[in-house]
Amino acid sequence: MNKRICSSLLSLSVVCCSFVLLAQQNVEFTKDNFKNDKDGLKEAKRNIGLGDDFFNRGDIWYKSAIDPYMKAYAFNPDNALLNFKIGKSYFNTSFRTKSLTYLEKAQKLDPAVDPQLLYYLGRAYHLNMQWDKAIDSFNQFLKLLNGNDIKELNALGDEVKRKIEECENGKELEKNPARVFIDNVGPEINTKYPDYGAVISADESVMIFTSRRDNTTGGGIAPELNEYFEDIYISNKKEGKWSTAVNIGPPINTKGHDATAGLSPDGQTLYVYIDDRGDGNIYECHLKGANWSKPEKMNKNIDSDAHESTASISFDERTLFFVSDRKGGLGDKDIYYSKKDEKGRWGKAVNVGAPINTPYGEEGVFIHPDGKTMYFSSRGHNSMGGYDVFKSTLVNGQWTEPVNLGYPINTPDDDVFFVISASGKHGYYASFNPSGYGELDNYMITFLGDEKIPVLNTEDNLLASAAEPIKERVIAPPVEIRSAQITLLKGVVTDEKTNQPIEASIELVDNGKNEVIANFNSNSISGKYLVSLPSGKNYGIAVKAEGYLFHSENVDIPASAAYQEIVRDIALKKFDVGTKIILNNIFFDFDKATLRSESTNELERLTKMLNDMPNLKIEISGHTDNKGSANYNQVLSESRSKSVVDYLISKGIQADRLAFKGYGLTQPIASNDTEEGRQQNRRTEFKITSK
């Protein structure tokens, strides 16, 4: 704050003096006050000078001012100016809630000690959720500004008015707290150093986060921040517990700042924030086996001359949401999205617009694997202070009005970089808590769902000669914990004979539209894969690897289906004579041999394989369950297998390479006693007869 502003406020703040009775006497650091301890006074004044050197630099140096100031405070705790400086210094650190004690004392000792006192006192009350005291301090501060035409003061006045709104929001949100548990993730992840920015895979098996530890790859302290350089760390969940986090190492961690920006649902693509010459950018790297590729800068549609900080990829990895402060936005930072074209290039960035973005700025975007729920932090909307976490849903192509996740998830301080598991039961973010391990720790939020109605006992006493009281127990209905409408399909791809993991491509098809909607890969060392499937579609999945027959899976998920995890290990078969596979995405009309349109993608895949291998000959076979007569099933199965062969011939495949046969009900692969078993038995297969 410049001298003109200070002078104006000092003259105005005298008004407050007449309204405050001094409960304590302000004691200056003078010889008259400390005649018997001149050496102590000298040392205290020296410490104040050391503190002032840091204090007057502002920004990142306030934390360094606290230690010398506190040494002077031990000598004389009753100096208004020193209390104010300690309070202001604490306010500009992670330990900002500690500022209130010293600011309150400064006001008692001398209400006119500094023109900013009421402003910082209001901020401190706000952070400590003393809403009415904060509003009172802010209003007193606004009175001091009343009628002043200094531009800087008017800007500060606008900020204070917004803070009053946040206090009013906080009062309302605190009345109806969210039903959650918030737990420190633990010492495997958190240290005495700042740990934050956690991103997780959809199934919570992997956590990657940012930390400023003394063994940073960058070595030493970043001068512009007075903090250790950022590095990225990784932990894996084993039997429900996080492993001790390890430095993710090169080529991701470098001598500069390296921070998490986002992670794909399958945990195979990591987005990293790197500060390039002062303009932050988002880089992309991929997990290849056990090693991460070198981070590569995104194209100019995403990484601009402005500052891009966080990113989140959609479940199909075709839309990237990210935060940027580029020109033309609604606030200082806005959320944008870019779509990938058929050649894999990111298209022009589009501002998500209202009602998501506000004039106050947004940060920490996260798109849920269900493809329709966005979580983000904002200083706008009905924030209770700083950044709050909000949720919005995509309905008919439009984002709904954001909903504040509520207290205690949100606080008067900044709550940002929130991510949530695919199940919707656990969220993760960084926060400061005096009982934590360090300045910032990673925390897990467990969503409990709606409160259960109490179980009541009622007694009806029947008055009769031999009657006993009858007790009726009223059973409350179970509480439904709303989970995300998404299915996680995961497992391991291996060689059928050797059981060795295989790196395979996984093609995800919307059978209703016969459209390939995503492509993934299993890990080359572990063979693991994870695919996110939003509810409401019939999915075809083709797993392919060179030298192997493709493997076909079908997952039909109703729109009403809640969260579920399906583990399906896939053993790929070599191209050997006699090998056969099930074509799980061949569909017929009920009781007919008419191919349904949803079969097209699978049939085209089979056609391509035959074109790529011109010497390959196959047999298409049809199979049924045991419903109906054996003769009926024999005819139906043969007709269906012939329909597939006829389709292939229509696509130019020579007839002498194709044979069809119906086996009816004679070769079941599951019990016919259940609908699930019968469904497995109703199938179409192909077998290699010659290559």
N, C-alpha and C positions, 0 to 999 in steps of 0.2 A: 504494500500500500504506500503511495507516494506521500511526501511531506505535506502537500496541500490538503490531501484527504485527512491525514492525521490531525493537522491543525484544526480543520473544520470540525471534526468529530470531537476533539478534545474540548473545544469551546462549547459544543452542544451537550457533551456528556455531563457537564456540571449540573445540568437540570436534574439528573438522577440522584445527585448527592443529597438533596433536601428530602428525598423520600426514603433514605436508608439510614438506619441507626447503626453505627459501627459497634459490632459486638466484640471486636478485638482491636488492639492498637497496632497500627502499621509500624514496623521497626525497620528503620533504614540502616544500611551498612556504613555507619559513621563511627568515628573515634569516641564521640560523646556517649554513644549507646553501648560501647564495648571497651571501656577504659581499662578493665582488668584483664583483657585478653587481646592485646594488640597483635600478637603473632597469629592467633586464630582468625582475627579479622583480615589480616593480610593474606592468609592462605585462602579464606573464603572469597575475597575479592579477586584473587588470582584465578580461582576456579570459575567464578562468574565470567571473567574475561575469556577463559578457554571456551566456556559454553557459548558465550556471545559470538565467538569466531564461527562456530558451526551454525548457531541460530540465525545469524544474519545472512548466511548463504541460502537458507530456506530449503525447500524441496526435500532432497534425500538426506540432508545433513541434520535434520531435527533429532533423529535417533542418537546421533553422536553427541548432541548437546546435553542429553539427559544425565549422563554419568557425572560430569563436572558440576552441573547445576545441583544434583542431589547431594554432592559433597558440601556445597555451600549451604544447602537447605538444612543439613544436619547441624550446622553451626547456628543458623538463624532461620527457623521455619515460619517466622511471622513477617516476612517482607512481601508486600502485595505484588510488586513487579516480578520478583523471582517466582512466586507461585503462578503468576500468569504465564511466564515463559515456560515453566515446567509443564503446565497444563496444555499450552499450545504445542509444545514439542511432543508430548505424548499423543495428542490428537492426530499428529501427522505420522504416526507409526501404527503397526499392527495392534499395539496395546492401547488404542485410543480411548477405550472406556475408562482407563485410569485417569484421564484428563479431568474428569468431573471434580474429584476431590480437591485438586489444586485450583481450579477455576472458581469453585464455590468459595474457597478460602480467600482467594484474591479479591472477590467481590466484597466479602465481609470486612477485609482490611482496608480496601480503598476502591469503591465502585468506579472511580474515574481514573484508575490506574492505566488503562489503555482503551482507545476508542473501539477496539475489536472485542473487548471483553464480553459484552452482551451477545455478540454474534457467536463466539466460540462457546459461551455458556449454553446458549440455545442448542448448538450442535451437540454438545456433550450430553445435555438432558435428553435430546432426541435419541442418541445412540444408546442411552441407558433406559429407553422406553418410558421416560417420565414425560409423557406427552403434554400435559397441561403446563408444567413448568417450562418446557421447551417453547410452547406457543407463547407463553407470557414473556419469556426472554426475547423471542423474535419480534413480538409486537413492540416491546420497549425499544428494541434496536431500530425498528421502522420509524418510531416517533423521532428518534435522533436524526434520521435521514429526511424527515418531512420538510419539504420546501427546498432541499438542497439540489442544485442543478448540475453538480459535478457528474460527468458521464459514468465514471467508474463506480460511484456510489449508487447510481440508479441501477446499474447492472447487478451490484451486490444486493440491492433491494429486491430485484426480481427473483434472485436465487432464494432469498429469505422467504418470500411469498410462496415459492414452490415448496420450501421446507415445511411451512405451516400446513400446506395441503397434504404433504406426506405424513405429518403427525396425525391429522384427522383420519387419513387412510389407516394408519397404524392402530388407532383407537378402535376402529371398526373391525379390522382383521384379527386383533387380539381377542375380541369377544368370542370368536368362533374358531378356535385353533384347529389345525388339521390333525387328524389322527395318525400320527407317525411316531416311530422311534428314530432317533438320530444318534448313531454310534460312530466313534472313532474307528477307522479301518484297522488300526493297530500298528505296533512297532515294526512289523514286516515291511510296511509301506512308509510310515511317517517317522521323521527324525526331529532333532532339535533345530534343523534348518527348515526353511520354507519348502513345503511339498504341496503341489497343487496341479490343477489342469488335468485331472484324471480322465481318460477315455477308456471305454470297455468294449469288448466284443459283445454281440447280441446275447450270448448265453452266459455272460459273466465269467468266462474261463480265462480271459486275458485282461490285465489292466496295464496301461502305459500312462505315465505321468511325468511332470516336470519337477525338478528339484534344484535348489541352489546349495550344494554341499561343498565342503572345503576341499574335496578331492576332485573338483570339477575338471573335465577334460581341457577347458579353456585355461585353467591354472590361474589362481589368484582372483582378485576383485575387479569387477568392471568399474572403471572410474566414473562413468556417467551415472551409475546407480548406487555406488558404494555398497554393492552386494556381490556375492560370488556369481560367476557366470552360470547360466542355466544349462542343465543337461537333462537328457531324457532317460527314464528308468522303466523297467518292465518287470511284471510279476505274473505268475500263473497260479490259478486256483487248483489246488489238489486236495481232494476229499473234503471240500468245503472250506479250506483255509488257504489264504494267500501265501505263496512262497516269499522268502526274503527277496525284496526287489534288488535287481542288479542293473548296473549301467548298461544301456543298450549298445554302447560302444560305437566305433566308427563303422561305416562311413556316415552314420546319422549324427553322432555327436562330434563336434568340431571344436576349434579353439575359441569360437565365438558363442553367441547365445543360440541354443537349440531348444525349442519348446514344442510341446504337443499342440496340434491344431484340430485334429479329428482322426477317427479310425473307422474303417468300413465295418459293417456288421459281422463279417466273417473273420475279422482280425488280420486280414492279409494285406491291406493297404493302409498305410499310415500317412497322415498329412502333418507336416512339420512347419512351424513358424520360424522363419529366419529373417533377421533384420539386415536388409541390403542397403548399405549407405544411408541409413536413416529411414528408409521406406520399407516397412515390414511386408513380407511376401509369404505365400503359401507354397510349399514344396510337397511333392508326392514321392513316396518310396514303397516298394513292394517286398513282401516276404518271399524269398526264393529258398525253399528248403528251410535251413536253420539260419540263413543270413538275410539281412536286409539290403536292398539295392541302394545305391547312392541317390540321395534326394535330388529330384529334378524339378525345376521351376515350372509352374503351370503356365499356360499360354497367356497372351496379353489381354484376353477377354476377362481373365480372372485376376492375374497379377498386373496391376497398373502402377502408375507413378504414385498413387495414393497408398494408404496403409490398409493391408488386408491381414486379419488376425486369426480368425477361427473358421473352420469349414466342417460340413457334414454331408456325407454322401447318401443318396437314397438306396433302398434295398436292392434295386436293379443296377445300381452304379451308373445310372445314366443322367442323373440330375445332381448337381453340386450346389448346396446352399453355403453361402459364405458372408462374412462381415467385411465391409469396406467403408472408408470415409471419403470416397471419391466424390467429385463434384456432381451436383444435380440431385443429391439425396434429400430426404425429408429432415434429417437431423445430422449431428456430428458423425454418427456411425449408423449405417443402415444394413439390413439384410438383403442380399441379392441371390439370384440363382442363375445357373447356366446349364444348358442341356447339351449332351454329347451327340454329335451327328453320326451317320452310318460309318464314317471313316475314323471314328474315335476322337474327333477334335471337339473341344469345348466351344460352344457358340457364344454369341453376344450376351453379356450379363444383363439381367432384367431386375429392376428394383421390385421386391415383393410388394411394396406399397402399403397403404392403409388396409386394414386396421392394425397390421403388425408394427410397421415403422412409425415412429413419432418424432417430433422436433427435439426430443431429449436424448435420443441415441439408444441404440441396441447393441448387444454383444452376446457371444457364447451361443450361437445357433446350434440346435441339435434336431435332426429329423429322425423320428422313430422308424424302426424297420417296418412298421405297418404301412408306411407310405403316406399317411394322412394326418399324423399328429406332429406338431412342431413345438419344441420347447426352446425358450430363449430368455435372455435377461434384458431388462429395459429399465431406464430411468423414468420412463413415462408411464402412461396408463394410471393405475391406482397403486403405484409403488409406495411402500411404507418407508422408503429411504434408500438413496443410492440405487444400485441395480437390484431389482427383484426378479425372480424366475416366474415366467408366465407360460401358459399352454394355449395353443390354438389348434383347431381341427379343420381340415379341408373338406368342405361340403359343397357338392355340385360346382367344383372348380373355384370356390371362394373360401378364404380363410375366415373363420369365425372370430368374433370379438375375443381378444385374449383374456384369460382368466388367471388371476393371481393364485399361485399355489398355496398361499397363506402362511401364517405364522404357526410353528416356529421354523419352517423351512426358510421363509424370508424373514429378514430382520431389518433394523434401521441402517445397517451397514451394507456394503456391496455383497450381493449374493449372485454369483456368476459362474459360468463354465459348468453348468448342470448337464449331466447325461443320465440316461435311464435304461435299464435292461429291457430286453424284448418282452418279458413277462409283464412289465409295468409295476412290479412289486418292489424293486430296489432302484433308488436313484443315488448318484454320487456327485459330490461337489466339494470344494475347499472352503474352509471357514477357520476363523480364529476363535479359540476357546482357552481361557486361562488354565484349564485342566488338561489341555492337549500336550503334545510332545514338543511343539515348536511354534514359531510365529504363525504359520499356516499349516493345517493338516487336511488330509483327505478324509471325508466322512461318508458313511452310507446311510441313506434314508430308507426305512422300511415303511411302506404304506399299509395301514391296517384295515382300510375299508370303513364302511359306515359302522357306527356304534350299535352294538347288539341291544335289543330290547331286554330289560331285566326279566329274569324268571320269577314268577310270582307264585306264592302258595295261597290257596283259599281253603277255608274249612267251613263245612256245613255241619252243624251239630244237630243231629236228628234226635228229637226228644221222644223216646219211647222206652218202654220198660226194659227192653233188652238191647236197645240200639247203642252203637258206639259211634263216635265222631267219624265222619267220612272225609278224607282229605283229597282234594282234587289238585293235581299239579298242572299248572298252565305252562306249557312248553313254548318258549320263544322260538320263532323261526330262525334258521341259521343266517348269519350275516354273509352276504355275498361280497367278496373282494373283487371288484371289477378289474379284470385283466385285459390286456391288449388282445385284439382280434388278429392274431398272427400265429403261424406255425413255423417252428424251426426244424428243418430237416437236416440232420447231420449224421456223420459216420466216418468210415474209413474205406478208401478204395484200395483194393489189393489185387494181386494176381491169384486166380483161383487155385492154382496148383502149388505155388511157392509161398503164398501168403505174404509176399513182400509188398510194401506200399508202392503205389503207382501215382505219378502225377498225371491226372486226367483232366480233360476239359468237360465242363458240366453245362449243358445247354438247357435253359429254362424256357418253356413254351406255354403260352396261354392257349389252351386247346380250344376255347370258345372262339377265339379270333384267329387261330392258326398262325400265331405271331410269336417269334422268338423275342422274349422280353429281357433276357439277361444271359451273360456268359460268365462262368466262374472257373476256377481251377482248384483241384485238390493239391495239398502240399506235397512237394516232391520227396520229402524225407519221411514225414509221418503218414502221408496219404489222407490226412484229415480234410474234411470239407464241411461247410456250413452254408445253408441256403435259407433265406428268409422268404416266407410265403404268406403274404397278406390274405386274410379270409375273403371268401366270395368268388373263388375261381377254381376251375379244373385245370391242374397243372400237369404238363408232360415234362419229364426230365430225361435227358439222354446223356449218358456218361460215355465218353469216347477217349481212347488212347491208341496211339499208333501200334499196329500189330495185334490189336484185340477187336473182337466183336463189340459193337456198341451195346450198352445196357440200358434198358428202358424201364422207367418208373412212372407211375401215375399217382397223383395226390389230389383228391377232390375235396375241397374245403368249403363247406357252406358259409354263407355270409354271416350267420349267427355264431359260428365257431369261436370259442374263446382260445386263450393261449394254450399251446401244447408243444411239446418237443417230441419229435419222432426220430429215433435212432435207427438208421438203416445202413448197415455195412454192405458194401458192394464188391463182389468178386468178379473181375472181368475175365473173360474166356478168350483163349488164343484162337486164331483162325485154323482150326483143325477139322478134318473130315469127321462127321458124326456129332460135332458140337452143335448144340441148339440153345436158343434163347427165347424168352417170352416177349412178345410185342405188347407191352402193357397199355399202349396208347392206340390200339386198334379198337374201334367201337362200331357196333351194329345196331340197327333198329330192333326193337323188342320182337323176339320170335321170328326175325327175318334175317336174310343174308345181305341186306342193303347197308353198304358202308356209310357211316355218318360223317359229316363234314369235319368233325373234330379229329378224325383219323388222318387227315391230309398230311400233317407235318411228319408223322411217323412213317407214312407210306413214302413220302419224298426222301426221307433219310435212308430208307431201304433201297429205293431206286438209285440214289447216289452211290451207295456202297456197291451195288451191282455194276454200275457204270465204271466205277473206279477199279473194279476187279473183274475184267471181262471174261476170265476163265472160271469164275465162281458159279457153281450150280447149287440150287437150294430146293428144299421141300417146304412148302407152307402147309401147316397142319392145323385143323380146328378141333376144339375140345369143348365138352359141355359138362353140366352137372348131371345128377341122376333124376331130375324132375322130368316126368313124361316117359314115354316108352323108349326102349333101346333103339327101335327102328327110327322113330321120330328124331331122336338126338343124332343118330348116325347121318341121316339125310341133312339135318340143319348144319352140322359141323362140316360136312363135305361141301355144302353150298357156300358156306362162309369162307372156307379156305380157297375155293375157286374164285370168289369175288376179289380176293387179294391178288391172286395170280392174274386175273383179267385186268386189274388196275395196272399192274407192272407191265403187262404186254402193251397196254394202251400208251405207256410212257416210253415205249421203244425197246423194252427188254425182250430178247429172243425167247420164244416159247419153249425151245428145247433145253433152256437153262432152268426151267421152272417146272415143278411138280406140285400137285396139291393132293391132300388126303384128309379125310374126316375120320376121327377116332371116337367120336361120340362120347359116351360116358365111361369108356374102357380104361382110361389112363388118368385117374384123379391124382392130384398132388396135395390134396387136403381133404379133411373130412367133409362129407356131404350132409352132416347132421346140423351144421350151423350155416347161417346166411353168409358169414364171412368166408367159410370154407368153400361153399358153393360158388361164391364169386371168384375165388382163386381158380377153381376148376374150369370156369367159363373163360377160355383163353385162346389166343392165336399164337402159334410158335413158328419159328423157321429153323431148319436144320441144314447144315452144310453137307451136301452129298458128293461134291467134287470141287477141287480147286486147282 
